[in-house]
Amino acid sequence: MKQQDHYRQILRLVNGIGRLTNPQHLPALRERRISLAQFLALDALGNTSKPMRMRELAESAGLATTELTRVVTSLEEKGWTERRVDPNDSRARQVVLTRSGKTLIKRVQREANADLRDVWSDLTHDEWHRFIDLMQRFESGLRRVRAGARDKAS
């Protein structure tokens, strides 16, 4: 198989997995009309126990800082996040999950795990770990290549 064919096959698989695992399919998000960008911000906050600066949150969620401002505002309006003054720099703001935001993320994670149970049963424990390892290496490689391309463009 040619390298170009590998790229097409990987792109097709990654896009398919992305569509099938899109959190928009989860009832907890659909019921609340939570956009993918809103979910990504909530998920990034849910993966840390500390407040995050806007720039840090944007990077972690994979969102543009300008988009994140609108997203965090909408999440604040729904009561799932709040902005606080950074104790180390009064000009900066940090974002934290509220109690209801934490509850929502836990519910979404439970739903996502329930959706994957049938898929997990098709693979052994070792196969899952190999799959996760390969996906993490693939993601890391893409981030490295894209960061290098941005550096060259600057």
C-alpha positions in Angstrom: 0.0 0.0 0.0 1.3 3.4 -0.9 1.9 6.1 1.7 -0.8 8.2 0.2 -3.2 5.3 0.5 -2.2 4.9 4.2 -3.0 8.6 4.8 -6.4 8.2 3.2 -7.2 5.1 5.1 -6.1 6.7 8.5 -8.0 9.8 7.7 -11.2 7.8 6.9 -10.8 5.8 10.1 -10.1 8.8 12.3 -13.0 10.7 10.9 -15.3 7.7 11.3 -14.3 7.2 14.9 -14.7 10.9 15.5 -18.2 10.9 14.2 -19.1 7.8 16.2 -17.6 9.0 19.4 -18.8 12.6 19.1 -20.1 13.5 22.5 -23.1 15.3 20.9 -24.6 11.8 20.7 -24.7 11.5 24.5 -28.1 12.2 26.0 -26.8 14.4 28.8 -25.3 16.8 26.3 -28.2 16.6 23.8 -30.8 17.3 26.5 -28.9 20.4 27.5 -28.0 21.5 24.0 -24.3 21.5 24.8 -22.1 22.2 21.8 -18.9 20.3 21.1 -16.8 23.3 22.0 -18.7 23.6 25.3 -18.1 20.0 26.0 -14.4 20.2 25.2 -14.0 23.1 27.7 -16.0 21.2 30.4 -14.0 18.0 29.8 -10.7 19.8 30.0 -11.7 21.4 33.3 -13.0 18.0 34.5 -9.6 16.5 33.9 -7.8 18.8 36.4 -8.4 19.6 40.0 -7.1 23.2 39.7 -8.4 26.3 38.1 -7.1 27.0 34.6 -6.2 30.3 33.0 -8.1 31.0 29.7 -5.1 30.5 27.5 -4.3 27.2 29.3 -7.9 26.0 29.0 -8.0 27.0 25.3 -4.9 24.9 24.6 -6.2 21.9 26.7 -9.6 22.0 25.0 -8.2 22.6 21.5 -10.1 25.8 21.0 -9.1 29.3 19.9 -8.9 31.8 22.8 -11.5 34.0 21.0 -13.9 31.1 20.8 -13.2 30.0 24.4 -14.4 33.4 25.7 -17.8 32.9 24.2 -17.9 29.3 25.3 -17.0 30.0 29.0 -19.5 32.9 29.0 -22.3 30.5 27.9 -21.2 27.8 30.4 -21.2 30.5 33.2 -24.7 31.4 32.2 -25.8 27.8 32.6 -24.0 27.6 36.0 -21.4 25.0 35.1 -18.3 27.2 35.3 -17.2 30.4 36.9 -14.3 32.8 36.3 -12.2 33.9 39.2 -9.3 36.4 39.6 -6.0 34.6 39.4 -4.4 35.0 42.9 -1.0 35.3 41.3 -2.0 37.9 38.8 -5.0 40.1 39.4 -5.2 40.9 35.6 -5.7 37.3 34.7 -8.8 35.1 35.1 -9.1 31.5 36.0 -11.9 29.2 35.1 -13.2 26.4 37.4 -16.1 23.9 37.2 -18.9 24.5 39.6 -20.5 21.7 41.6 -23.2 21.3 38.9 -20.5 21.3 36.2 -18.6 18.5 37.9 -21.9 16.5 38.2 -22.6 17.0 34.5 -19.1 15.9 33.5 -19.4 12.8 35.7 -22.8 11.9 34.1 -21.4 12.4 30.6 -18.4 10.2 31.4 -20.7 7.5 32.7 -22.8 7.6 29.6 -19.8 7.5 27.3 -18.4 4.5 29.2 -21.7 2.7 29.0 -21.8 3.3 25.2 -18.3 1.7 24.9 -18.9 -1.4 27.1 -20.1 -3.5 24.1 -17.0 -2.4 22.1 -14.7 -3.2 25.0 -16.1 -6.7 25.2 -14.8 -7.4 21.6 -11.1 -6.7 22.6 -8.9 -8.1 25.3 -7.4 -6.0 28.0 -4.0 -6.1 26.3 -5.5 -5.1 23.0 -7.2 -2.1 24.6 -3.9 -1.0 26.1 -2.1 -1.4 22.8 -4.8 0.5 21.0 -4.8 3.4 23.6 -1.0 3.5 23.4 -1.0 3.7 19.6 -3.7 6.4 19.6 -1.8 8.5 22.1 1.4 8.2 20.1 -0.5 9.1 16.9 -2.0 12.1 18.6 1.3 13.2 20.1 3.0 12.9 16.7 0.3 15.0 15.0 0.7 17.6 17.7 4.5 17.7 17.2 4.2 17.9 13.4 1.5 20.7 13.6 3.5 22.6 16.1 6.6 22.4 13.9 4.6 23.6 10.9 3.3 26.6 13.0 6.8 27.4 14.1 8.1 27.4 10.5 5.2 29.7 9.4 6.0 32.2 12.1 
